[in-house]
Amino acid sequence: MDVIAWSRIQFAMTAAYHWLFVPLTLGVAFVMAVMETLYVVKKDEFWKKTAQFWMKLFAINFAVGIATGIILEFEFGTNWSNYSWFVGDMFGAPLAIEGILAFFMEATFFAVMFFGWEKVSKRFHLVSTWLTGIGAAISAYWILVANGWMQNPVGTTFNPDTVRSEMASAQAFWEVISNPVAVSKFFHSVTSGWVTGGIFVVGVSCWYLIKNRQKKFARASILIGSIVGIVGSFAVMLSGDSSGVHAAEFQPMKLAAAEGLQDGGKRAAFTIVPGIKIPGMLSILATHDIDGFVPGINDILNGYTDNDGNVIPSVSEKMQRGRTALYALAQYRALNDTDPDAAAQARTLLDANVQYMGYGHLEKPEDVIPPVGVVFWAFRLMIGLGMLALLVMLIAGWMAWKDRLDGKKWLWIAAIVCIPLVYIGGQCGWIVAEVGRQPWTIQGLLPVNVAISSLSAGAVKTTFFLFLAIFTLFLVIEIRIMIGAIKKGPETPNE
């Protein structure tokens, strides 16, 4: 494999490991904040001890997750330096805000939350707990602003003098941070974290029921965890609906790949699994209109007319215009100092074709098709495992509410099994989001073969296996520490 393949694999591996820690941070933060609120309101030490137990697991996960996140950001500079050059002015802004504002806030209040039980008042400690979770969510928002821009590059213009994509005004900055793709991705990611946190709390609590320990603690945690997870599940569905509409508008090839849709049309059917389809459902999901046109892979390759009457050129035409833009850019830069009139003509030609400049780097039209089978099945696994987790939490939450959990060993085992399954579902969601937009680093502007650094494949391969070993070690250490903390149990009465 060449340096492009190894760089993609390394980044995917780092991102996948990082996402093992992030959703649990987002979900358990909300669970423990709710529990501490009950402690302050009810003045019951039971809820304090319960919150402290989940806070301990949160802290273990939080500490390990930081390392993978830092390495992930560094890889933009080491492995994708052309990308970093091209978008550095834009891309660096949200990441800098995340580090300076959100992470600083999260880390500061984390210290108060974890070490300040006997040093600050109950209410201030409660506020610190909530702000730790809010800080984690805000941190995720700025990262997803950067990711959302890669999927829908708004608010920036290409500057041929610097050969960079830049924000030209404060208004452009607001366009970037209010990008609809980023907003829906933020709510989808955070609320999926609630699902992960909810099923984690329910599954761990069911282990105590199997061991006939801390039953009161387990029942209370199952109830709170289920409520958080159920709310998160329905929020994921709502945000997923908007994500589907945005994919249809800004990344139609991703939607076509997720559906395995070769030839589109009106009243397009949604495929549950091959051979089982719901007529018209895909059009409803993608356009909120049963008669809405949804383009398939062949439509995108050959060109089509969208639902607003806009004629979308074929990929071949986009490639031709992209090469025209690249030629005009080269002419503009070569003549800018020696022949201003010719440079101005080249600039006009560039401006007319710049939106297709990224296509000029492709070798053939089929390069815009992502791995359809991978995206198709990842999408269905994500939905199926999410629905399974929701079903388990609905049953567990109801039985906890009615105090009917005793003797339901089948449910206890199902909840424990759902812990790794919900992680798999989350990884599948990111596979759909990122593999589904290949070959683009920035949608329509910069393909991966141009975004790469000037490195040898051997160097990236070496660091890949080095990071794989380190991250695996981190994961093993975290799991062992967590298992030890779970076996020790909460400091609540064994009743």
C-alpha positions in Angstrom: 0.0 0.0 0.0 1.1 3.5 -0.7 1.5 6.5 1.7 -2.1 7.6 1.0 -3.6 4.2 2.0 -1.4 4.0 5.2 -2.2 7.6 6.2 -5.9 6.9 5.8 -5.7 3.7 7.8 -3.7 5.3 10.5 -6.1 8.2 10.9 -9.1 5.9 10.8 -7.6 3.7 13.5 -6.8 6.7 15.7 -10.3 8.1 15.2 -11.9 4.7 16.0 -10.0 4.4 19.2 -10.8 7.9 20.2 -14.5 7.3 19.7 -14.4 4.4 22.1 -13.9 7.0 24.9 -15.8 10.1 23.8 -19.4 8.7 23.8 -19.0 7.2 27.3 -17.7 10.6 28.5 -20.7 12.4 27.1 -23.3 9.9 28.4 -22.0 9.1 31.9 -21.5 12.9 32.5 -25.2 13.4 32.1 -26.1 10.3 34.2 -23.9 11.3 37.2 -25.2 15.0 37.0 -28.8 13.8 37.2 -27.8 11.6 40.2 -26.0 14.4 42.0 -29.0 16.6 41.4 -31.2 14.0 43.2 -28.7 14.1 46.1 -28.9 17.8 46.5 -32.7 17.9 46.1 -33.5 14.9 48.3 -30.5 15.3 50.7 -30.1 11.5 50.6 -26.5 10.2 51.0 -27.4 7.2 48.8 -27.6 9.4 45.7 -24.2 11.0 46.6 -22.5 7.6 46.8 -24.2 6.5 43.6 -23.1 9.6 41.8 -19.6 9.2 43.1 -19.3 5.6 41.8 -20.2 6.6 38.2 -18.0 9.6 38.6 -15.1 7.3 39.2 -15.7 5.4 36.0 -16.2 8.7 34.2 -12.8 9.9 35.4 -11.0 6.7 34.3 -12.5 7.0 30.8 -11.9 10.8 30.6 -8.2 10.5 31.4 -7.5 7.8 28.7 -9.6 9.6 26.1 -7.5 12.7 26.2 -4.4 11.0 24.8 -6.1 9.7 21.7 -7.7 13.0 21.0 -4.5 14.9 21.2 -2.7 12.5 18.8 -5.7 12.7 16.4 -5.3 16.4 16.1 -1.5 16.2 15.6 -2.0 13.8 12.7 -3.6 16.6 10.6 -0.2 18.3 10.6 2.0 15.2 10.3 0.1 13.1 7.8 -2.1 15.6 6.1 0.0 18.7 5.8 -1.4 19.8 2.4 -4.8 19.7 3.8 -3.7 21.7 6.9 -2.1 24.3 4.6 -5.2 24.5 2.4 -7.6 25.0 5.3 -5.4 26.1 8.1 -6.9 29.5 8.6 -10.4 28.0 8.8 -9.8 24.6 10.3 -7.5 25.9 13.1 -10.1 28.3 14.5 -12.7 25.9 15.9 -10.0 23.5 17.1 -8.2 26.4 18.9 -11.5 27.5 20.5 -12.1 23.9 21.6 -8.7 23.7 23.3 -8.7 27.2 24.8 -12.3 27.5 25.9 -14.2 24.2 26.0 -11.5 21.8 27.1 -10.1 24.4 29.6 -13.6 24.7 31.1 -14.2 21.0 31.1 -10.8 20.2 32.8 -11.2 23.0 35.4 -14.6 21.9 36.6 -13.6 18.3 36.4 -11.0 19.0 39.0 -13.6 20.6 41.3 -16.1 17.8 40.6 -13.7 15.0 41.4 -11.6 16.5 44.2 -13.9 19.1 45.7 -16.6 17.1 47.5 -15.6 18.3 50.9 -14.0 21.6 49.8 -16.9 23.4 48.2 -20.6 23.7 48.9 -23.1 21.1 47.6 -24.6 23.5 45.1 -21.3 24.7 43.8 -20.2 21.1 43.4 -23.4 20.3 41.6 -22.8 23.2 39.2 -19.3 21.9 38.6 -20.6 18.5 37.7 -23.1 19.9 35.3 -20.4 22.2 33.8 -18.1 19.3 33.3 -20.6 17.5 31.1 -21.6 20.7 29.4 -17.9 21.4 28.7 -17.5 18.0 27.2 -20.5 18.7 24.9 -19.1 22.2 24.0 -15.8 20.6 23.2 -17.5 18.1 20.9 -19.3 20.9 19.2 -16.2 22.8 18.1 -14.6 19.6 16.8 -17.8 18.8 14.9 -17.8 22.3 13.5 -14.5 21.5 11.9 -15.7 18.0 10.8 -19.0 19.5 9.5 -17.1 22.0 7.4 -15.2 19.2 5.7 -18.6 17.6 4.8 -20.2 20.9 3.7 -17.6 23.7 3.2 -19.5 26.9 3.8 -18.3 30.4 4.8 -15.0 30.3 3.0 -13.6 31.4 -0.3 -10.6 30.2 -2.3 -7.7 32.7 -2.3 -5.5 32.1 -5.4 -2.8 34.3 -4.0 -2.2 32.1 -1.0 -3.8 28.9 -2.5 -5.9 28.5 0.6 -9.5 28.4 1.6 -10.1 31.3 3.9 -12.8 33.0 6.0 -13.0 36.6 4.8 -15.3 38.1 7.4 -16.9 37.7 10.8 -20.1 36.8 9.0 -18.2 33.9 7.3 -17.2 32.6 10.7 -20.8 32.5 11.8 -21.7 30.6 8.6 -19.1 28.1 9.6 -20.2 27.6 13.2 -23.9 27.5 12.2 -23.3 25.1 9.4 -26.5 22.8 9.4 -24.4 19.7 8.8 -22.3 20.6 11.9 -25.3 21.3 14.0 -27.2 18.1 13.2 -23.9 16.1 13.5 -23.4 17.6 17.0 -26.8 16.7 18.3 -26.5 13.2 16.7 -23.1 12.6 18.2 -23.9 13.9 21.7 -27.2 12.1 22.0 -25.7 8.9 20.7 -23.3 9.4 23.7 -26.3 9.4 26.0 -27.4 6.1 24.5 -23.9 4.7 25.1 -23.8 6.0 28.6 -27.3 4.8 29.3 -26.7 1.2 28.2 -23.3 1.2 30.0 -24.9 2.2 33.3 -27.8 -0.3 32.8 -25.4 -3.2 31.8 -23.0 -2.6 34.7 -25.9 -2.4 37.1 -27.3 -5.6 35.8 -24.0 -7.3 36.6 -24.6 -6.4 40.3 -28.0 -8.0 40.1 -26.4 -11.2 38.7 -23.9 -11.1 41.6 -26.7 -10.4 44.0 -25.0 -7.2 45.3 -26.0 -3.6 45.8 -29.5 -4.3 44.5 -30.9 -0.9 45.6 -28.0 0.9 43.8 -28.4 -1.3 40.7 -32.2 -0.7 40.5 -31.7 3.1 40.9 -28.9 3.2 38.4 -30.9 1.1 35.9 -33.8 3.6 36.1 -31.7 6.7 35.6 -29.5 5.1 33.0 -32.6 3.9 31.0 -34.2 7.3 31.1 -31.1 9.0 29.8 -30.6 6.3 27.2 -34.2 6.4 26.0 -34.2 10.2 25.7 -30.9 9.9 23.8 -32.3 7.3 21.5 -35.3 9.4 20.4 -33.1 12.4 20.1 -30.7 10.4 17.8 -33.7 9.5 15.6 -34.6 13.2 15.3 -31.1 14.3 14.5 -30.6 11.4 12.2 -33.6 12.6 10.2 -32.0 16.0 9.7 -28.7 14.3 8.9 -30.4 12.3 6.1 -31.9 15.5 4.6 -28.5 17.2 4.7 -26.8 14.2 3.1 -29.3 14.3 0.3 -28.7 18.0 -0.2 -24.9 18.2 0.2 -23.6 14.7 -0.2 -25.9 12.7 -2.4 -23.3 10.1 -3.2 -23.0 9.2 0.4 -26.8 8.7 0.6 -26.8 6.7 -2.5 -24.0 4.5 -1.2 -25.8 4.0 2.2 -28.8 2.8 0.3 -26.9 0.9 -2.4 -29.0 2.9 -4.8 -27.8 2.6 -8.4 -30.6 4.3 -10.2 -32.6 7.0 -8.3 -36.0 8.5 -9.0 -39.2 9.7 -7.3 -40.9 7.7 -4.6 -37.6 6.0 -4.0 -37.8 2.9 -1.7 -35.9 2.5 1.5 -34.0 -0.9 1.7 -34.2 -2.5 5.1 -32.1 -5.4 3.9 -31.6 -6.6 0.3 -35.0 -7.9 -1.0 -37.1 -6.0 1.7 -38.0 -2.5 0.8 -40.5 0.2 1.9 -41.8 2.0 -1.1 -41.4 5.8 -1.1 -39.8 5.8 2.3 -36.3 7.0 1.1 -37.9 9.9 -0.7 -39.7 10.9 2.5 -36.5 10.5 4.6 -34.3 12.4 2.1 -36.7 15.1 1.0 -39.7 15.0 3.4 -41.8 14.5 0.2 -42.9 11.1 -1.1 -42.6 12.5 -4.6 -39.1 13.9 -4.0 -36.4 12.8 -6.4 -33.4 11.0 -4.9 -30.4 10.5 -7.2 -28.7 7.2 -7.4 -25.0 6.5 -8.2 -25.6 6.4 -11.9 -27.6 9.7 -11.8 -24.7 11.4 -10.0 -22.2 10.1 -12.4 -24.2 11.1 -15.5 -25.8 14.3 -14.2 -29.4 15.0 -13.2 -31.9 17.7 -12.3 -32.6 18.1 -8.6 -35.9 18.8 -6.8 -35.3 22.6 -7.2 -34.9 22.4 -11.0 -31.1 22.8 -10.9 -29.2 20.9 -13.5 -26.3 19.0 -11.8 -23.5 18.4 -14.2 -22.0 14.9 -14.7 -18.9 14.0 -12.9 -17.0 14.0 -16.2 -18.0 17.6 -16.8 -17.1 18.5 -13.3 -13.6 17.0 -13.8 -13.2 18.9 -17.1 -14.2 22.2 -15.4 -11.9 21.3 -12.4 -9.0 20.9 -14.7 -9.8 24.2 -16.3 -9.8 25.8 -12.8 -6.4 24.2 -12.1 -5.0 25.5 -15.4 -6.4 29.0 -14.8 -4.9 29.0 -11.3 -1.5 28.1 -12.6 -1.8 30.8 -15.3 -2.9 33.4 -12.8 0.0 32.8 -10.5 2.5 32.7 -13.3 1.3 35.9 -15.0 0.2 38.0 -12.0 3.5 39.9 -11.7 4.3 40.1 -15.4 1.0 40.4 -17.3 -1.8 41.8 -15.2 -4.4 41.7 -18.0 -3.7 38.1 -18.8 -3.7 37.3 -15.1 -7.1 39.0 -14.7 -8.5 36.8 -17.6 -7.1 33.7 -15.9 -8.7 34.9 -12.6 -12.1 35.3 -14.3 -11.8 31.8 -15.7 -10.8 30.4 -12.3 -13.7 32.0 -10.5 -16.1 30.5 -13.0 -14.9 27.0 -12.4 -13.4 27.1 -8.9 -16.3 25.2 -7.2 -15.2 22.1 -9.2 -11.5 22.5 -8.7 -11.3 19.4 -6.5 -12.7 17.2 -9.3 -9.7 18.2 -11.5 -7.5 16.0 -9.4 -9.6 12.8 -10.0 -8.4 10.2 -12.5 -11.8 8.9 -13.6 -15.5 9.6 -12.8 -15.9 6.3 -10.8 -13.4 7.7 -8.3 -16.3 9.6 -6.6 -18.0 6.3 -5.6 -17.2 5.2 -2.0 -17.1 1.6 -0.9 -20.8 0.9 -1.3 -20.9 -2.4 0.5 -19.1 -1.1 3.6 -21.3 2.0 3.8 -24.5 0.1 3.1 -24.0 -2.5 5.9 -22.5 -0.1 8.4 -25.7 2.0 8.1 -27.9 -1.0 8.8 -25.8 -2.2 11.7 -25.9 1.3 13.2 -29.7 1.4 13.0 -30.3 -2.2 14.1 -27.9 -2.1 17.1 -29.4 1.2 18.2 -32.9 -0.2 18.1 -31.8 -3.2 20.1 -30.3 -1.0 22.8 -33.5 1.1 22.9 -35.6 -2.0 23.3 -33.4 -3.3 26.2 -33.5 0.1 27.9 -37.3 0.4 27.5 -37.8 -3.0 29.1 -35.2 -2.5 31.8 -36.5 1.0 32.6 -40.1 -0.1 32.9 -39.2 -3.0 35.1 -37.0 -0.8 37.3 -39.9 1.7 37.6 -42.3 -1.1 38.6 -39.7 -2.9 40.8 -39.9 -6.1 38.7 -36.2 -6.6 38.0 -35.8 -9.6 40.3 -35.3 -12.9 38.6 -35.0 -11.4 35.1 -31.6 -12.9 34.3 -32.3 -12.9 30.6 -32.7 -9.1 30.7 -29.6 -8.7 32.8 -27.5 -10.7 30.3 -29.0 -8.9 27.4 -28.1 -5.5 28.9 -24.5 -6.6 29.5 -24.2 -7.9 25.9 -25.5 -4.6 24.6 -22.5 -2.7 26.0 -20.1 -3.8 23.3 -22.9 -3.8 20.7 -23.7 -0.2 21.2 -20.0 0.7 20.7 -20.0 -1.2 17.5 -23.1 0.7 16.4 -21.4 4.0 17.2 -18.3 3.0 15.1 -20.6 2.1 12.3 -22.1 5.6 12.4 -18.7 7.1 11.8 -18.0 4.6 9.1 -21.1 5.9 7.3 -20.1 9.5 7.9 -16.5 9.3 6.9 -16.1 6.3 4.5 -19.3 7.5 2.8 -17.8 10.8 1.7 -14.7 9.3 0.1 -12.7 10.2 -1.9 -13.0 13.7 -0.4 -11.1 15.2 2.5 -13.2 18.3 1.9 -16.4 17.6 0.0 -15.9 18.6 -3.7 -12.8 20.7 -2.9 -9.9 18.5 -1.9 -9.6 14.7 -2.5 -7.4 12.6 -0.2 -4.7 12.1 -2.8 -3.9 15.8 -2.8 -4.3 16.3 1.0 -1.4 14.0 1.9 2.0 14.9 3.4 5.3 14.2 1.7 6.1 11.1 3.8 7.3 7.7 3.0 4.8 4.8 3.3 7.3 3.1 5.6 7.3 6.0 8.1 3.5 6.1 8.3 3.4 2.3 8.5 5.8 2.3 11.4 3.9 4.9 13.4 0.6 3.1 12.6 1.8 0.0 14.4 3.3 2.1 17.1 0.0 3.9 17.8 -1.9 0.7 17.4 0.2 -0.9 20.2 -0.1 2.2 22.4 -3.8 2.6 22.0 -4.5 -1.0 22.5 -2.4 -0.9 25.7 -4.5 2.2 26.8 -7.7 0.3 26.1 -6.6 -2.8 28.0 -5.4 -0.7 30.9 -8.7 1.2 31.0 -10.8 -1.9 30.9 -8.8 -3.5 33.7 -9.0 -0.5 35.9 -12.8 -0.2 35.2 -13.4 -3.8 35.9 -11.5 -3.5 39.2 -13.5 -0.4 40.1 -16.8 -2.2 39.2 -15.8 -5.3 41.2 -15.0 -3.1 44.2 -18.4 -1.5 43.8 -20.1 1.6 45.1 -19.9 2.7 48.8 -23.6 2.0 49.2 -25.1 -0.5 51.6 -25.2 -4.0 50.1 -29.0 -4.2 50.0 
